[in-house]
Structures are given as structure tokens and as C-alpha cells.
Amino acid sequence: MKKITIVLALLMATAAANAQQMDHASMEKSKPSKDFVRLMKNPKVLELNSAMKELWSAHMYWTLITVDAYFNDPKGLGAKLGRLLQNQKDIGAAIVPFYGQAAGDQLAKLLTEHIQLAVPVLKAAKENDKAALDKAVNDWYANAKDIGSFLASANPKNWTAKETQGALEMHITHTIAYSVSILKGDYTQSFGGFEEALRHMLHLADILTEGIAKQFPDKF
């Protein structure tokens, strides 16, 4: 018990350190931007925003379900992980109308890696393997930077690498936090952590919607 407590403390400390190094001011705005409010008056932009929120909400929900299955429901893990992986393809497909098939495939690939890289983190935490945990967490954050860089390169006028990378890194930080709570069996704490993570992801959906609408005004 003492050993697992030490490893969980390490996992949380690593996540906290990454969070402290990030500037998330843009993700903590209490009110949407004036541009976003204006754009949302367009029914087509509103439709895109609804689709984005549905996709990223599903990403969050199936991540939570899969994390819990990894620790507590091995028989259901395969099916739940499969559904989560399908969500990454769905998110990639959502940008195809704007950025093309190659870009959609690349985003799906990076997001699939995002899911696959979570498994070594959970495995190391469950097995109390400090060395493996260090590497797995670092690899997971590196992938978040890759996803953020990809998004920024697709729409550099509206998405900065600092903003998109920070958003994906904070997503991992949140996921680590509620995953630790699940592993400890503290479901009340995990629910609060998940809800915070979900709010963050829905704000990312707004940022993506606003950026696409500004980049491709003729489509709206």
C-alpha cells in the first residue's frame, strides 16, 4: 500500500508540475470572446459548434469509461477501448471538409496515439513501476504537443501553438488527476475531476469552432 501511494503521489506531482509550466489564461476565460458570440449567431457555425462539442464530449466520456474499465472491468475493456478509438477517427473526419482527407487522417492518427500512449501510464501506475511511469507520462505529454502543433500549423492565424499545445497538455493533466482518484477508489473525487476536465474540453471545442469559422468564412 505504501508503495502504490508513493507512485500515485509521483503521478500527481508530475501532472501538477506540467500544469504549472503552462500558461492557460486563454483556456480560463470566464466569458466567450465577442467574435465567438458574433459567429454563433450564424446557424451554420452553431451547427459546427454543436458537432464539435458532441465529439469532444464523447472523447471525454469514453476516456473516463475506459480508464475505469482498465482498473475495474477487464472483460469490458476491449469494447470500451474500441469505442474510444472510433471517436478519434470521428474527430479526424470532422475536419476533412475544411482541411482535406490527409489532414483528417493525420489528426485521427495523432489522437489514436494519444489513446494508445495512455495505456502505459495506467499500466505503470497500477503496477507501481516508477521508471516506466516517468517515461510513459513524458511520452504522453509529448504527443499532446504534437497534436497542438498540428492544429496550429493548420490554422496559424487563429490557433497559436502555445494555445493548442497547452489545451491538450492540460487535458492530460486533468485525465491523470481523475484516473488517480479511480485507481484509489475515490469515485466522488473522480467525478469532480472529470467534470472539470469536461468543461475544459468544451472550451477547446469552442476555440476550434471559432478558428475554423474565421479561416473559412465562405463555408458559413
PyMOL commands that place a pseudoatom at each C-alpha (Angstrom):
pseudoatom trace, name=CA, resn=MET, resi=1, chain=A, elem=C, hetatm=0, pos=[0.000, 0.000, 0.000]
pseudoatom trace, name=CA, resn=LYS, resi=2, chain=A, elem=C, hetatm=0, pos=[2.833, 2.362, 0.853]
pseudoatom trace, name=CA, resn=LYS, resi=3, chain=A, elem=C, hetatm=0, pos=[4.479, 1.695, -2.497]
pseudoatom trace, name=CA, resn=ILE, resi=4, chain=A, elem=C, hetatm=0, pos=[1.371, 2.436, -4.538]
pseudoatom trace, name=CA, resn=THR, resi=5, chain=A, elem=C, hetatm=0, pos=[0.821, 5.614, -2.518]
pseudoatom trace, name=CA, resn=ILE, resi=6, chain=A, elem=C, hetatm=0, pos=[4.301, 6.774, -3.454]
pseudoatom trace, name=CA, resn=VAL, resi=7, chain=A, elem=C, hetatm=0, pos=[3.738, 6.047, -7.144]
pseudoatom trace, name=CA, resn=LEU, resi=8, chain=A, elem=C, hetatm=0, pos=[0.371, 7.800, -7.164]
pseudoatom trace, name=CA, resn=ALA, resi=9, chain=A, elem=C, hetatm=0, pos=[1.935, 10.788, -5.448]
pseudoatom trace, name=CA, resn=LEU, resi=10, chain=A, elem=C, hetatm=0, pos=[4.607, 10.833, -8.143]
pseudoatom trace, name=CA, resn=LEU, resi=11, chain=A, elem=C, hetatm=0, pos=[1.999, 10.698, -10.862]
pseudoatom trace, name=CA, resn=MET, resi=12, chain=A, elem=C, hetatm=0, pos=[0.083, 13.617, -9.400]
pseudoatom trace, name=CA, resn=ALA, resi=13, chain=A, elem=C, hetatm=0, pos=[3.275, 15.601, -8.817]
pseudoatom trace, name=CA, resn=THR, resi=14, chain=A, elem=C, hetatm=0, pos=[4.293, 15.111, -12.444]
pseudoatom trace, name=CA, resn=ALA, resi=15, chain=A, elem=C, hetatm=0, pos=[0.909, 16.314, -13.653]
pseudoatom trace, name=CA, resn=ALA, resi=16, chain=A, elem=C, hetatm=0, pos=[0.996, 19.298, -11.316]
pseudoatom trace, name=CA, resn=ALA, resi=17, chain=A, elem=C, hetatm=0, pos=[4.479, 20.262, -12.480]
pseudoatom trace, name=CA, resn=ASN, resi=18, chain=A, elem=C, hetatm=0, pos=[3.361, 20.211, -16.106]
pseudoatom trace, name=CA, resn=ALA, resi=19, chain=A, elem=C, hetatm=0, pos=[0.290, 22.274, -15.251]
pseudoatom trace, name=CA, resn=GLN, resi=20, chain=A, elem=C, hetatm=0, pos=[2.385, 24.910, -13.506]
pseudoatom trace, name=CA, resn=GLN, resi=21, chain=A, elem=C, hetatm=0, pos=[4.638, 25.259, -16.537]
pseudoatom trace, name=CA, resn=MET, resi=22, chain=A, elem=C, hetatm=0, pos=[1.726, 26.004, -18.874]
pseudoatom trace, name=CA, resn=ASP, resi=23, chain=A, elem=C, hetatm=0, pos=[0.060, 29.333, -19.491]
pseudoatom trace, name=CA, resn=HIS, resi=24, chain=A, elem=C, hetatm=0, pos=[-3.640, 28.543, -19.692]
pseudoatom trace, name=CA, resn=ALA, resi=25, chain=A, elem=C, hetatm=0, pos=[-5.004, 32.059, -19.498]
pseudoatom trace, name=CA, resn=SER, resi=26, chain=A, elem=C, hetatm=0, pos=[-6.784, 31.652, -22.824]
pseudoatom trace, name=CA, resn=MET, resi=27, chain=A, elem=C, hetatm=0, pos=[-8.450, 28.478, -21.573]
pseudoatom trace, name=CA, resn=GLU, resi=28, chain=A, elem=C, hetatm=0, pos=[-9.698, 30.089, -18.374]
pseudoatom trace, name=CA, resn=LYS, resi=29, chain=A, elem=C, hetatm=0, pos=[-11.722, 32.949, -19.813]
pseudoatom trace, name=CA, resn=SER, resi=30, chain=A, elem=C, hetatm=0, pos=[-14.975, 33.295, -17.923]
pseudoatom trace, name=CA, resn=LYS, resi=31, chain=A, elem=C, hetatm=0, pos=[-16.784, 34.750, -20.914]
pseudoatom trace, name=CA, resn=PRO, resi=32, chain=A, elem=C, hetatm=0, pos=[-16.627, 33.890, -24.632]
pseudoatom trace, name=CA, resn=SER, resi=33, chain=A, elem=C, hetatm=0, pos=[-14.963, 36.382, -26.937]
pseudoatom trace, name=CA, resn=LYS, resi=34, chain=A, elem=C, hetatm=0, pos=[-17.007, 38.962, -28.781]
pseudoatom trace, name=CA, resn=ASP, resi=35, chain=A, elem=C, hetatm=0, pos=[-16.018, 37.306, -32.060]
pseudoatom trace, name=CA, resn=PHE, resi=36, chain=A, elem=C, hetatm=0, pos=[-17.310, 33.960, -30.807]
pseudoatom trace, name=CA, resn=VAL, resi=37, chain=A, elem=C, hetatm=0, pos=[-20.626, 35.459, -29.712]
pseudoatom trace, name=CA, resn=ARG, resi=38, chain=A, elem=C, hetatm=0, pos=[-21.000, 37.106, -33.115]
pseudoatom trace, name=CA, resn=LEU, resi=39, chain=A, elem=C, hetatm=0, pos=[-20.108, 33.955, -35.021]
pseudoatom trace, name=CA, resn=MET, resi=40, chain=A, elem=C, hetatm=0, pos=[-22.545, 31.847, -33.015]
pseudoatom trace, name=CA, resn=LYS, resi=41, chain=A, elem=C, hetatm=0, pos=[-25.427, 33.886, -34.419]
pseudoatom trace, name=CA, resn=ASN, resi=42, chain=A, elem=C, hetatm=0, pos=[-24.751, 32.097, -37.712]
pseudoatom trace, name=CA, resn=PRO, resi=43, chain=A, elem=C, hetatm=0, pos=[-26.762, 28.832, -37.771]
pseudoatom trace, name=CA, resn=LYS, resi=44, chain=A, elem=C, hetatm=0, pos=[-24.015, 27.009, -39.674]
pseudoatom trace, name=CA, resn=VAL, resi=45, chain=A, elem=C, hetatm=0, pos=[-21.394, 27.993, -37.112]
pseudoatom trace, name=CA, resn=LEU, resi=46, chain=A, elem=C, hetatm=0, pos=[-23.751, 26.946, -34.326]
pseudoatom trace, name=CA, resn=GLU, resi=47, chain=A, elem=C, hetatm=0, pos=[-24.180, 23.580, -36.051]
pseudoatom trace, name=CA, resn=LEU, resi=48, chain=A, elem=C, hetatm=0, pos=[-20.411, 23.136, -36.268]
pseudoatom trace, name=CA, resn=ASN, resi=49, chain=A, elem=C, hetatm=0, pos=[-20.025, 24.048, -32.602]
pseudoatom trace, name=CA, resn=SER, resi=50, chain=A, elem=C, hetatm=0, pos=[-22.661, 21.516, -31.580]
pseudoatom trace, name=CA, resn=ALA, resi=51, chain=A, elem=C, hetatm=0, pos=[-20.884, 18.827, -33.589]
pseudoatom trace, name=CA, resn=MET, resi=52, chain=A, elem=C, hetatm=0, pos=[-17.511, 19.710, -32.079]
pseudoatom trace, name=CA, resn=LYS, resi=53, chain=A, elem=C, hetatm=0, pos=[-18.891, 19.646, -28.556]
pseudoatom trace, name=CA, resn=GLU, resi=54, chain=A, elem=C, hetatm=0, pos=[-20.549, 16.293, -29.164]
pseudoatom trace, name=CA, resn=LEU, resi=55, chain=A, elem=C, hetatm=0, pos=[-17.302, 14.784, -30.466]
pseudoatom trace, name=CA, resn=TRP, resi=56, chain=A, elem=C, hetatm=0, pos=[-15.122, 16.101, -27.647]
pseudoatom trace, name=CA, resn=SER, resi=57, chain=A, elem=C, hetatm=0, pos=[-17.734, 15.228, -25.024]
pseudoatom trace, name=CA, resn=ALA, resi=58, chain=A, elem=C, hetatm=0, pos=[-17.673, 11.676, -26.393]
pseudoatom trace, name=CA, resn=HIS, resi=59, chain=A, elem=C, hetatm=0, pos=[-13.877, 11.746, -26.218]
pseudoatom trace, name=CA, resn=MET, resi=60, chain=A, elem=C, hetatm=0, pos=[-14.116, 12.640, -22.546]
pseudoatom trace, name=CA, resn=TYR, resi=61, chain=A, elem=C, hetatm=0, pos=[-16.887, 10.186, -21.715]
pseudoatom trace, name=CA, resn=TRP, resi=62, chain=A, elem=C, hetatm=0, pos=[-15.285, 7.181, -23.380]
pseudoatom trace, name=CA, resn=THR, resi=63, chain=A, elem=C, hetatm=0, pos=[-11.911, 8.053, -21.881]
pseudoatom trace, name=CA, resn=LEU, resi=64, chain=A, elem=C, hetatm=0, pos=[-13.464, 8.008, -18.410]
pseudoatom trace, name=CA, resn=ILE, resi=65, chain=A, elem=C, hetatm=0, pos=[-15.278, 4.742, -19.103]
pseudoatom trace, name=CA, resn=THR, resi=66, chain=A, elem=C, hetatm=0, pos=[-12.129, 3.133, -20.497]
pseudoatom trace, name=CA, resn=VAL, resi=67, chain=A, elem=C, hetatm=0, pos=[-9.931, 4.245, -17.589]
pseudoatom trace, name=CA, resn=ASP, resi=68, chain=A, elem=C, hetatm=0, pos=[-12.414, 2.778, -15.138]
pseudoatom trace, name=CA, resn=ALA, resi=69, chain=A, elem=C, hetatm=0, pos=[-12.595, -0.441, -17.170]
pseudoatom trace, name=CA, resn=TYR, resi=70, chain=A, elem=C, hetatm=0, pos=[-8.805, -0.717, -17.219]
pseudoatom trace, name=CA, resn=PHE, resi=71, chain=A, elem=C, hetatm=0, pos=[-8.712, -0.782, -13.438]
pseudoatom trace, name=CA, resn=ASN, resi=72, chain=A, elem=C, hetatm=0, pos=[-12.037, -2.441, -12.623]
pseudoatom trace, name=CA, resn=ASP, resi=73, chain=A, elem=C, hetatm=0, pos=[-13.677, -4.137, -15.633]
pseudoatom trace, name=CA, resn=PRO, resi=74, chain=A, elem=C, hetatm=0, pos=[-11.164, -6.158, -17.697]
pseudoatom trace, name=CA, resn=LYS, resi=75, chain=A, elem=C, hetatm=0, pos=[-13.939, -8.042, -19.507]
pseudoatom trace, name=CA, resn=GLY, resi=76, chain=A, elem=C, hetatm=0, pos=[-15.448, -4.816, -20.773]
pseudoatom trace, name=CA, resn=LEU, resi=77, chain=A, elem=C, hetatm=0, pos=[-12.159, -3.081, -21.561]
pseudoatom trace, name=CA, resn=GLY, resi=78, chain=A, elem=C, hetatm=0, pos=[-11.830, -4.221, -25.173]
pseudoatom trace, name=CA, resn=ALA, resi=79, chain=A, elem=C, hetatm=0, pos=[-15.248, -2.999, -26.256]
pseudoatom trace, name=CA, resn=LYS, resi=80, chain=A, elem=C, hetatm=0, pos=[-14.912, 0.310, -24.435]
pseudoatom trace, name=CA, resn=LEU, resi=81, chain=A, elem=C, hetatm=0, pos=[-11.417, 0.944, -25.771]
pseudoatom trace, name=CA, resn=GLY, resi=82, chain=A, elem=C, hetatm=0, pos=[-12.643, 0.152, -29.283]
pseudoatom trace, name=CA, resn=ARG, resi=83, chain=A, elem=C, hetatm=0, pos=[-15.409, 2.722, -28.962]
pseudoatom trace, name=CA, resn=LEU, resi=84, chain=A, elem=C, hetatm=0, pos=[-12.923, 5.292, -27.692]
pseudoatom trace, name=CA, resn=LEU, resi=85, chain=A, elem=C, hetatm=0, pos=[-10.605, 4.642, -30.625]
pseudoatom trace, name=CA, resn=GLN, resi=86, chain=A, elem=C, hetatm=0, pos=[-13.521, 5.093, -33.049]
pseudoatom trace, name=CA, resn=ASN, resi=87, chain=A, elem=C, hetatm=0, pos=[-14.086, 8.531, -31.547]
pseudoatom trace, name=CA, resn=GLN, resi=88, chain=A, elem=C, hetatm=0, pos=[-10.585, 9.567, -32.634]
pseudoatom trace, name=CA, resn=LYS, resi=89, chain=A, elem=C, hetatm=0, pos=[-11.455, 8.662, -36.225]
pseudoatom trace, name=CA, resn=ASP, resi=90, chain=A, elem=C, hetatm=0, pos=[-14.689, 10.615, -35.907]
pseudoatom trace, name=CA, resn=ILE, resi=91, chain=A, elem=C, hetatm=0, pos=[-12.827, 13.725, -34.740]
pseudoatom trace, name=CA, resn=GLY, resi=92, chain=A, elem=C, hetatm=0, pos=[-10.397, 13.398, -37.647]
pseudoatom trace, name=CA, resn=ALA, resi=93, chain=A, elem=C, hetatm=0, pos=[-13.291, 13.050, -40.090]
pseudoatom trace, name=CA, resn=ALA, resi=94, chain=A, elem=C, hetatm=0, pos=[-14.863, 16.237, -38.728]
pseudoatom trace, name=CA, resn=ILE, resi=95, chain=A, elem=C, hetatm=0, pos=[-12.063, 18.420, -40.085]
pseudoatom trace, name=CA, resn=VAL, resi=96, chain=A, elem=C, hetatm=0, pos=[-11.953, 16.787, -43.540]
pseudoatom trace, name=CA, resn=PRO, resi=97, chain=A, elem=C, hetatm=0, pos=[-14.491, 19.236, -45.085]
pseudoatom trace, name=CA, resn=PHE, resi=98, chain=A, elem=C, hetatm=0, pos=[-12.152, 22.090, -44.173]
pseudoatom trace, name=CA, resn=TYR, resi=99, chain=A, elem=C, hetatm=0, pos=[-8.605, 20.727, -44.285]
pseudoatom trace, name=CA, resn=GLY, resi=100, chain=A, elem=C, hetatm=0, pos=[-8.874, 17.683, -46.562]
pseudoatom trace, name=CA, resn=GLN, resi=101, chain=A, elem=C, hetatm=0, pos=[-8.623, 13.926, -46.109]
pseudoatom trace, name=CA, resn=ALA, resi=102, chain=A, elem=C, hetatm=0, pos=[-4.883, 13.825, -45.447]
pseudoatom trace, name=CA, resn=ALA, resi=103, chain=A, elem=C, hetatm=0, pos=[-5.217, 16.284, -42.571]
pseudoatom trace, name=CA, resn=GLY, resi=104, chain=A, elem=C, hetatm=0, pos=[-8.183, 14.401, -41.152]
pseudoatom trace, name=CA, resn=ASP, resi=105, chain=A, elem=C, hetatm=0, pos=[-6.247, 11.140, -41.301]
pseudoatom trace, name=CA, resn=GLN, resi=106, chain=A, elem=C, hetatm=0, pos=[-3.242, 12.757, -39.607]
pseudoatom trace, name=CA, resn=LEU, resi=107, chain=A, elem=C, hetatm=0, pos=[-5.335, 14.160, -36.763]
pseudoatom trace, name=CA, resn=ALA, resi=108, chain=A, elem=C, hetatm=0, pos=[-7.008, 10.779, -36.278]
pseudoatom trace, name=CA, resn=LYS, resi=109, chain=A, elem=C, hetatm=0, pos=[-3.574, 9.134, -36.196]
pseudoatom trace, name=CA, resn=LEU, resi=110, chain=A, elem=C, hetatm=0, pos=[-2.232, 11.548, -33.592]
pseudoatom trace, name=CA, resn=LEU, resi=111, chain=A, elem=C, hetatm=0, pos=[-5.352, 11.169, -31.450]
pseudoatom trace, name=CA, resn=THR, resi=112, chain=A, elem=C, hetatm=0, pos=[-5.164, 7.386, -31.740]
pseudoatom trace, name=CA, resn=GLU, resi=113, chain=A, elem=C, hetatm=0, pos=[-1.591, 7.595, -30.466]
pseudoatom trace, name=CA, resn=HIS, resi=114, chain=A, elem=C, hetatm=0, pos=[-2.908, 9.811, -27.671]
pseudoatom trace, name=CA, resn=ILE, resi=115, chain=A, elem=C, hetatm=0, pos=[-5.164, 6.956, -26.547]
pseudoatom trace, name=CA, resn=GLN, resi=116, chain=A, elem=C, hetatm=0, pos=[-2.538, 4.268, -27.025]
pseudoatom trace, name=CA, resn=LEU, resi=117, chain=A, elem=C, hetatm=0, pos=[0.029, 6.226, -25.015]
pseudoatom trace, name=CA, resn=ALA, resi=118, chain=A, elem=C, hetatm=0, pos=[-2.357, 6.453, -22.082]
pseudoatom trace, name=CA, resn=VAL, resi=119, chain=A, elem=C, hetatm=0, pos=[-2.216, 2.684, -21.596]
pseudoatom trace, name=CA, resn=PRO, resi=120, chain=A, elem=C, hetatm=0, pos=[1.435, 2.556, -20.414]
pseudoatom trace, name=CA, resn=VAL, resi=121, chain=A, elem=C, hetatm=0, pos=[0.646, 5.331, -17.915]
pseudoatom trace, name=CA, resn=LEU, resi=122, chain=A, elem=C, hetatm=0, pos=[-2.238, 3.359, -16.427]
pseudoatom trace, name=CA, resn=LYS, resi=123, chain=A, elem=C, hetatm=0, pos=[-0.235, 0.133, -16.504]
pseudoatom trace, name=CA, resn=ALA, resi=124, chain=A, elem=C, hetatm=0, pos=[2.759, 1.657, -14.723]
pseudoatom trace, name=CA, resn=ALA, resi=125, chain=A, elem=C, hetatm=0, pos=[0.556, 3.273, -12.087]
pseudoatom trace, name=CA, resn=LYS, resi=126, chain=A, elem=C, hetatm=0, pos=[-1.289, 0.020, -11.464]
pseudoatom trace, name=CA, resn=GLU, resi=127, chain=A, elem=C, hetatm=0, pos=[1.956, -1.965, -11.244]
pseudoatom trace, name=CA, resn=ASN, resi=128, chain=A, elem=C, hetatm=0, pos=[3.799, 0.618, -9.102]
pseudoatom trace, name=CA, resn=ASP, resi=129, chain=A, elem=C, hetatm=0, pos=[6.593, 0.936, -11.676]
pseudoatom trace, name=CA, resn=LYS, resi=130, chain=A, elem=C, hetatm=0, pos=[8.198, 4.355, -11.159]
pseudoatom trace, name=CA, resn=ALA, resi=131, chain=A, elem=C, hetatm=0, pos=[10.672, 4.178, -14.071]
pseudoatom trace, name=CA, resn=ALA, resi=132, chain=A, elem=C, hetatm=0, pos=[8.008, 3.078, -16.528]
pseudoatom trace, name=CA, resn=LEU, resi=133, chain=A, elem=C, hetatm=0, pos=[5.653, 5.743, -15.194]
pseudoatom trace, name=CA, resn=ASP, resi=134, chain=A, elem=C, hetatm=0, pos=[8.188, 8.530, -15.763]
pseudoatom trace, name=CA, resn=LYS, resi=135, chain=A, elem=C, hetatm=0, pos=[8.693, 7.514, -19.380]
pseudoatom trace, name=CA, resn=ALA, resi=136, chain=A, elem=C, hetatm=0, pos=[5.017, 6.919, -20.085]
pseudoatom trace, name=CA, resn=VAL, resi=137, chain=A, elem=C, hetatm=0, pos=[3.918, 10.304, -18.736]
pseudoatom trace, name=CA, resn=ASN, resi=138, chain=A, elem=C, hetatm=0, pos=[6.636, 12.122, -20.684]
pseudoatom trace, name=CA, resn=ASP, resi=139, chain=A, elem=C, hetatm=0, pos=[5.647, 10.309, -23.882]
pseudoatom trace, name=CA, resn=TRP, resi=140, chain=A, elem=C, hetatm=0, pos=[2.010, 11.195, -23.319]
pseudoatom trace, name=CA, resn=TYR, resi=141, chain=A, elem=C, hetatm=0, pos=[2.734, 14.903, -22.903]
pseudoatom trace, name=CA, resn=ALA, resi=142, chain=A, elem=C, hetatm=0, pos=[4.994, 14.840, -25.968]
pseudoatom trace, name=CA, resn=ASN, resi=143, chain=A, elem=C, hetatm=0, pos=[2.102, 13.533, -28.045]
pseudoatom trace, name=CA, resn=ALA, resi=144, chain=A, elem=C, hetatm=0, pos=[-0.087, 16.362, -26.726]
pseudoatom trace, name=CA, resn=LYS, resi=145, chain=A, elem=C, hetatm=0, pos=[2.464, 18.837, -28.047]
pseudoatom trace, name=CA, resn=ASP, resi=146, chain=A, elem=C, hetatm=0, pos=[2.417, 17.072, -31.413]
pseudoatom trace, name=CA, resn=ILE, resi=147, chain=A, elem=C, hetatm=0, pos=[-1.366, 17.355, -31.640]
pseudoatom trace, name=CA, resn=GLY, resi=148, chain=A, elem=C, hetatm=0, pos=[-1.240, 21.016, -30.635]
pseudoatom trace, name=CA, resn=SER, resi=149, chain=A, elem=C, hetatm=0, pos=[1.468, 21.738, -33.198]
pseudoatom trace, name=CA, resn=PHE, resi=150, chain=A, elem=C, hetatm=0, pos=[-0.532, 20.023, -35.917]
pseudoatom trace, name=CA, resn=LEU, resi=151, chain=A, elem=C, hetatm=0, pos=[-3.632, 22.110, -35.172]
pseudoatom trace, name=CA, resn=ALA, resi=152, chain=A, elem=C, hetatm=0, pos=[-1.631, 25.346, -35.023]
pseudoatom trace, name=CA, resn=SER, resi=153, chain=A, elem=C, hetatm=0, pos=[0.032, 24.602, -38.350]
pseudoatom trace, name=CA, resn=ALA, resi=154, chain=A, elem=C, hetatm=0, pos=[-3.370, 24.053, -39.973]
pseudoatom trace, name=CA, resn=ASN, resi=155, chain=A, elem=C, hetatm=0, pos=[-4.724, 27.427, -38.841]
pseudoatom trace, name=CA, resn=PRO, resi=156, chain=A, elem=C, hetatm=0, pos=[-1.804, 29.621, -37.703]
pseudoatom trace, name=CA, resn=LYS, resi=157, chain=A, elem=C, hetatm=0, pos=[-3.746, 32.895, -37.845]
pseudoatom trace, name=CA, resn=ASN, resi=158, chain=A, elem=C, hetatm=0, pos=[-6.323, 31.717, -35.336]
pseudoatom trace, name=CA, resn=TRP, resi=159, chain=A, elem=C, hetatm=0, pos=[-4.677, 28.951, -33.275]
pseudoatom trace, name=CA, resn=THR, resi=160, chain=A, elem=C, hetatm=0, pos=[-1.278, 29.501, -31.715]
pseudoatom trace, name=CA, resn=ALA, resi=161, chain=A, elem=C, hetatm=0, pos=[0.880, 26.520, -30.824]
pseudoatom trace, name=CA, resn=LYS, resi=162, chain=A, elem=C, hetatm=0, pos=[1.034, 27.811, -27.254]
pseudoatom trace, name=CA, resn=GLU, resi=163, chain=A, elem=C, hetatm=0, pos=[-2.752, 27.765, -27.028]
pseudoatom trace, name=CA, resn=THR, resi=164, chain=A, elem=C, hetatm=0, pos=[-3.403, 24.397, -28.681]
pseudoatom trace, name=CA, resn=GLN, resi=165, chain=A, elem=C, hetatm=0, pos=[-0.471, 22.590, -27.080]
pseudoatom trace, name=CA, resn=GLY, resi=166, chain=A, elem=C, hetatm=0, pos=[-1.430, 23.972, -23.686]
pseudoatom trace, name=CA, resn=ALA, resi=167, chain=A, elem=C, hetatm=0, pos=[-5.019, 22.811, -24.152]
pseudoatom trace, name=CA, resn=LEU, resi=168, chain=A, elem=C, hetatm=0, pos=[-4.019, 19.243, -24.973]
pseudoatom trace, name=CA, resn=GLU, resi=169, chain=A, elem=C, hetatm=0, pos=[-1.429, 19.126, -22.197]
pseudoatom trace, name=CA, resn=MET, resi=170, chain=A, elem=C, hetatm=0, pos=[-3.997, 20.326, -19.662]
pseudoatom trace, name=CA, resn=HIS, resi=171, chain=A, elem=C, hetatm=0, pos=[-6.354, 17.624, -20.920]
pseudoatom trace, name=CA, resn=ILE, resi=172, chain=A, elem=C, hetatm=0, pos=[-3.726, 15.042, -19.947]
pseudoatom trace, name=CA, resn=THR, resi=173, chain=A, elem=C, hetatm=0, pos=[-3.188, 16.707, -16.576]
pseudoatom trace, name=CA, resn=HIS, resi=174, chain=A, elem=C, hetatm=0, pos=[-6.916, 16.503, -15.873]
pseudoatom trace, name=CA, resn=THR, resi=175, chain=A, elem=C, hetatm=0, pos=[-7.085, 12.894, -17.059]
pseudoatom trace, name=CA, resn=ILE, resi=176, chain=A, elem=C, hetatm=0, pos=[-4.217, 11.901, -14.781]
pseudoatom trace, name=CA, resn=ALA, resi=177, chain=A, elem=C, hetatm=0, pos=[-5.927, 13.552, -11.823]
pseudoatom trace, name=CA, resn=TYR, resi=178, chain=A, elem=C, hetatm=0, pos=[-9.237, 11.726, -12.119]
pseudoatom trace, name=CA, resn=SER, resi=179, chain=A, elem=C, hetatm=0, pos=[-7.514, 8.475, -13.135]
pseudoatom trace, name=CA, resn=VAL, resi=180, chain=A, elem=C, hetatm=0, pos=[-5.564, 8.538, -9.877]
pseudoatom trace, name=CA, resn=SER, resi=181, chain=A, elem=C, hetatm=0, pos=[-8.837, 9.024, -8.000]
pseudoatom trace, name=CA, resn=ILE, resi=182, chain=A, elem=C, hetatm=0, pos=[-10.347, 5.998, -9.772]
pseudoatom trace, name=CA, resn=LEU, resi=183, chain=A, elem=C, hetatm=0, pos=[-7.304, 3.865, -9.007]
pseudoatom trace, name=CA, resn=LYS, resi=184, chain=A, elem=C, hetatm=0, pos=[-7.571, 4.869, -5.347]
pseudoatom trace, name=CA, resn=GLY, resi=185, chain=A, elem=C, hetatm=0, pos=[-11.278, 4.035, -5.368]
pseudoatom trace, name=CA, resn=ASP, resi=186, chain=A, elem=C, hetatm=0, pos=[-12.281, 7.621, -4.607]
pseudoatom trace, name=CA, resn=TYR, resi=187, chain=A, elem=C, hetatm=0, pos=[-15.127, 7.954, -7.087]
pseudoatom trace, name=CA, resn=THR, resi=188, chain=A, elem=C, hetatm=0, pos=[-16.539, 11.125, -5.559]
pseudoatom trace, name=CA, resn=GLN, resi=189, chain=A, elem=C, hetatm=0, pos=[-13.220, 12.867, -6.232]
pseudoatom trace, name=CA, resn=SER, resi=190, chain=A, elem=C, hetatm=0, pos=[-13.008, 11.366, -9.720]
pseudoatom trace, name=CA, resn=PHE, resi=191, chain=A, elem=C, hetatm=0, pos=[-16.426, 12.764, -10.662]
pseudoatom trace, name=CA, resn=GLY, resi=192, chain=A, elem=C, hetatm=0, pos=[-15.354, 16.297, -9.762]
pseudoatom trace, name=CA, resn=GLY, resi=193, chain=A, elem=C, hetatm=0, pos=[-12.118, 15.877, -11.671]
pseudoatom trace, name=CA, resn=PHE, resi=194, chain=A, elem=C, hetatm=0, pos=[-13.921, 14.578, -14.724]
pseudoatom trace, name=CA, resn=GLU, resi=195, chain=A, elem=C, hetatm=0, pos=[-16.393, 17.457, -14.719]
pseudoatom trace, name=CA, resn=GLU, resi=196, chain=A, elem=C, hetatm=0, pos=[-13.524, 19.950, -14.612]
pseudoatom trace, name=CA, resn=ALA, resi=197, chain=A, elem=C, hetatm=0, pos=[-11.851, 18.119, -17.488]
pseudoatom trace, name=CA, resn=LEU, resi=198, chain=A, elem=C, hetatm=0, pos=[-15.076, 18.138, -19.491]
pseudoatom trace, name=CA, resn=ARG, resi=199, chain=A, elem=C, hetatm=0, pos=[-15.555, 21.895, -19.072]
pseudoatom trace, name=CA, resn=HIS, resi=200, chain=A, elem=C, hetatm=0, pos=[-12.017, 22.402, -20.326]
pseudoatom trace, name=CA, resn=MET, resi=201, chain=A, elem=C, hetatm=0, pos=[-12.622, 20.239, -23.389]
pseudoatom trace, name=CA, resn=LEU, resi=202, chain=A, elem=C, hetatm=0, pos=[-15.862, 22.000, -24.258]
pseudoatom trace, name=CA, resn=HIS, resi=203, chain=A, elem=C, hetatm=0, pos=[-13.953, 25.267, -24.217]
pseudoatom trace, name=CA, resn=LEU, resi=204, chain=A, elem=C, hetatm=0, pos=[-11.451, 23.706, -26.628]
pseudoatom trace, name=CA, resn=ALA, resi=205, chain=A, elem=C, hetatm=0, pos=[-14.395, 22.814, -28.877]
pseudoatom trace, name=CA, resn=ASP, resi=206, chain=A, elem=C, hetatm=0, pos=[-15.376, 26.498, -28.856]
pseudoatom trace, name=CA, resn=ILE, resi=207, chain=A, elem=C, hetatm=0, pos=[-11.828, 27.542, -29.768]
pseudoatom trace, name=CA, resn=LEU, resi=208, chain=A, elem=C, hetatm=0, pos=[-11.739, 25.079, -32.665]
pseudoatom trace, name=CA, resn=THR, resi=209, chain=A, elem=C, hetatm=0, pos=[-15.141, 26.227, -33.891]
pseudoatom trace, name=CA, resn=GLU, resi=210, chain=A, elem=C, hetatm=0, pos=[-14.181, 29.898, -33.795]
pseudoatom trace, name=CA, resn=GLY, resi=211, chain=A, elem=C, hetatm=0, pos=[-10.890, 29.244, -35.606]
pseudoatom trace, name=CA, resn=ILE, resi=212, chain=A, elem=C, hetatm=0, pos=[-12.498, 27.233, -38.397]
pseudoatom trace, name=CA, resn=ALA, resi=213, chain=A, elem=C, hetatm=0, pos=[-15.295, 29.756, -38.900]
pseudoatom trace, name=CA, resn=LYS, resi=214, chain=A, elem=C, hetatm=0, pos=[-12.777, 32.602, -39.187]
pseudoatom trace, name=CA, resn=GLN, resi=215, chain=A, elem=C, hetatm=0, pos=[-10.468, 30.675, -41.511]
pseudoatom trace, name=CA, resn=PHE, resi=216, chain=A, elem=C, hetatm=0, pos=[-13.240, 29.524, -43.861]
pseudoatom trace, name=CA, resn=PRO, resi=217, chain=A, elem=C, hetatm=0, pos=[-15.890, 32.282, -43.848]
pseudoatom trace, name=CA, resn=ASP, resi=218, chain=A, elem=C, hetatm=0, pos=[-17.149, 31.252, -47.297]
pseudoatom trace, name=CA, resn=LYS, resi=219, chain=A, elem=C, hetatm=0, pos=[-18.269, 27.908, -45.884]
pseudoatom trace, name=CA, resn=PHE, resi=220, chain=A, elem=C, hetatm=0, pos=[-20.542, 29.634, -43.400]
for i in range(1, 220): cmd.bond("trace and resi %d" % i, "trace and resi %d" % (i + 1))
show_as sticks, trace
zoom trace
